[in-house]
Amino acid sequence: MAGKKALFVGINKFANYAQFTLNGCVNDARDMAALYKDLLGFKTSEMTTLTDAQATKTNIMAKLNEMVADAKAGKLDCLVFSLSSHGTQMNDASGDEPDGKDEAFVPHDIAEKNGTWDPEHIISDDELHDLFLQLPVNVLLEVYLDTCHSGTGLRGAEFGLHAPRARYVAPPDHEFDQKAARVRGFTLERAPAVKAKAGATDTEKRPVAGAHHILWTGCKASQTSADAYFSGRYNGAFTYYFVKVMRDTQNKLSRKEVIKKMRALMKNSFAQTPQLEGKATNRGQAITY
């Protein structure tokens, strides 16, 4: 029987930008790891947690590449990846975004080069897409992104001295100056399903890559995710309510029931709507590995 591996990343501090500091991302990573150990059957040896200075682009991508390589070698049939940090945007050089902007995620060593994000120090959504598309079709991939996907600003409720902060940083001044910028982004859209023809062979009916990829995000593409204060400590609003619902219900709900309950709990306090993407059959099941 193949195994499972998880990577939990949380970044509050950024090497080159003190002004980007957040408060709840490290707690998010640790809370997700504890949830996966306590409730979802992962052993300590099956999990890696990277926080702050550990969470450089090189380290994050090296671990993800290692996990994908093990899955391709038949050693793993389940991968889990959670990331709590800032989100940003970057020039879409691959041409797959109507607005010319790709989503991107901020590692500890985020840096600029000539007025644009340095591709060596930012993680684009196309980059993740291309990596995860290599997974064998039978591998279950569960991804959690507690970051912002746009720069529309936080419209959540105020919490006195602990007002929520958007997990978003604006791109550098020249990020979108030229369409031919040599930086690629990525999107975690699912590969389209292939409809089998009448009389199709087993090969033609084979599942497509990405059929068992599940993506949870803290907000819609037009919203920001909050870094907020709960009962004496900080968390991402998405991660806080995900962990709360999972623990309160002891994982007896399906994924779509979990996201529905989270949205109801967050509705009156946060102007963000958590999202769940994936096949209907996976969304209709509880999180089990």
N, C-alpha and C positions, 0 to 999 in steps of 0.2 A: 504494500500500500504506500502510495506517495505521501509526502509530508506537506507541511505548511510553514510559511514564514510571514512575519509582519515587520513593517518599519513604521515607527511613530516619530514624527519630526515636529518640534516646537521651537520657535525662534522669537525671543523678546528683544534681543540686542543685536545690532548690526554694526559690523566692524568700522565702516566708513561713514555712518550716518547716525549720530546720537539722537537726532530729531525723529528718527523712525521708531524709537523704542516703544514696545508694547508691554503689557503686563500679564496677559493670560495664556500665552501660547505654550510656555513650558508646562504649566499646569494641564493644559489640554493634552499634550503628548503623554504625560505621566498618567492622567486619568484614563486615557484610551488604553494604555498598556495594562493598567490595573483591571479595567473592564474585560479586556480580552483574556487576561489570566483568570480572573475570578468567575466569569460568567460564560465565556465562549471557548474554554478548553485549550487555550494556548499555554505551552510551557515557557518558562523564562528563557530557555535555550532556543526557542523558536521566535523570539522577539528581539528587536534592536530599537533602542530609543536614542535619537540624536537631538541635542538641545544646544542652542546658542552657538558658541564657537566650534562645536563639533559639526554643526549643520551647514558646512560649506557646500557649494554646488558639487565639487569633486566628490565629497564623501557621500552625499545623498545619491548622486547618480551611480557611483560605484556600487553602493549597496543594492540599488534597484537593478542594475545590470547583472549583478551576481544572482539575485533572486530569479530574474528572467532566464538566465543561463541554466540555473538548476531546474527550472520548470521545463525548459526545452530538452534537458537531459533526462527527463522523466523522474526527477527526484522530488518535485513538488507538484501538487495539483491545486494549491490554494495560495494566493498572495494577497496580503492586506497592506495598504499604504495610507497613512493619514498625515496631513500637512497642515499645521497652523502657523500662519505667518501673514505678511502683507501680500496682497495681490497688486499687480500693476498692468500696464499695457505696453505693447511694443509693435513696431512696424511688421505688417504681414507681408513677408517676401514670397510666400508660397501661393498667394492669390486665392486662399480659400475663405477669406472674410470679406463680406460686402462693404464694411466700413474701413477696410484696410488696416484694422487693428487686431492683433492677437492678444489673448490673455497670457499673462506670465506670472511666475511666482518667485518670491524674493528669498534667496538664501542668506545666510549670515554675512557672506562676503560680497554682497551686491555692490557693483561698481559701475561707473560710467567710463566711456571712452569716446573722445571727440564729440561730446554732447549727446550721445546715445547710450543705451544700456550696452555694456560689454558682454558679448555672448558667452564669454568664459565664466561669467559671474551672475547669470540669470537663468532661470529654468522656464522654457517656453512650453506652451500647451502642445504644439506640434511635436516637440521633442519627446514628451511623455507618450503622446499618441503613437509615434513611430516605434518607440520601445515596446509598449504594451501590445501592439499589433503583432509582435513576433511570438506571443504566447501561443502554445498549442490550444486547439479549439476546446478541449475538455477542461482547461484550467479556469478556476473561478478567481476573478480579480475583484476585490472590493476596495474602492478608493474613497477617502473622505477629504474634502478640501474646505477648511474653515478659513477662507480668505475672501477678499473682495474681488469682484469681477468687473467693476466699473468705477467711474469717478463721480457718480451723481451725488455723493455726500450722504452723511448719516442723518436719518430723520427719526431716530428712535427716541424713546422717552428719556427724560433727564433723571439722573440719580444723584442730585446734589453735588457733593465734592467728587463723586465717582462717576461722572458722566461717561457714557460709552464713547469709544473712539473707533473710527472706521479703520479697518485693516486694508487700507489702500494707500499707495504712494503714487503721485503723479509722475508720468514719464519725463525724462530730461527734455530740455528745450528743443533739441534737434532730432528727437526720435523719429518723427514722421516727415522730416524734410524731403527725403528722397525714397521713392518707391523701391529702388534697387538696393536698399540697405542689406548688407550681408548678414542679417540676423533673422532666424526663423522662429515663429511661435508654434503653439500646438493647440488643438481642441480635442476634448475627450468625447466627441460624438461617437455613437456606436456605429460600427460597420453596418451597412444596409443588409437586411435579411434577404436571402436568395429564395425565391419561390420555386419549388420543385415543379417541373412539368409532369403531365400525365405520362406514366411509363418511364420516369427518370431512373437512371441507374443509382446504385448506392453511392457512388462517387459524386454524382450530381446533387444528391440529397444531403451531402455532408454539411455539418454546421459551419458557418463562416467564423473567421477570427473575430473575437469581440462579442460572441454570442453570450458569454457568461461574464461579461464585464459590468460591474455595478458602480455607479458614481453617485455619491452624496455630496452636495455642496451647501454652503452656508446661506446662499441667497440666489436670487435670479441674476441673470447677466446684467440687468439694469439697476442692480442694488449693491449696497455694501454690507459686509458682515461686521458685527459689533464685537469689540473687545470690551467686556463689561464686568461689573462687580456684583458678586452674589455671596451673601452670607459670610462676609469677612475675607473673601479672596476673589481673584480675577480668573475669568475664563472667557473663551469665545462663547457667545450666546448659543451658537449652533452646537458646539461640543457639550456645553453644560446641559442643554436640554436633551440631547441624544443620550448621554450617559444617564441622566435622571430617568428618562422614560424606560430605557433598557433595564436599569436596576429596579425601578418601581414595579415593573411588570414581569421581571425575571425571565425576559426573553420569550414570553409567551405570545407575542404579537408578530404578525408578518411585517416585512419591511414597509409596505405601504400603510399599514396601521400605525407603525412607529412614526413615520413622517407626518401622518395626519394628526396624531396626538401632539407632536412637537409644534406643528403650526398653530394648533389651538392654544397651547400654553404660551406661545410667543406673540400671538396676534396683537394683544393690547399694549405690549411694552416695546416691541422692536419692529421697525419698518423693513424687515427682511423676511423672505419666505424660503425656508429650506427646500432644496430640490432633490429628487431621486430619479435617476435615469437607469434604464436597463430593461431587459425583457420582462414582459408581464408575468411570466411564470416565476422568475426570480423575485420580482417585487411582491408577489403574492405569498412568498415563503418567509418563515422566520430565518434569522441569521444563524445558520449552522454550517459547520465545516467537517 
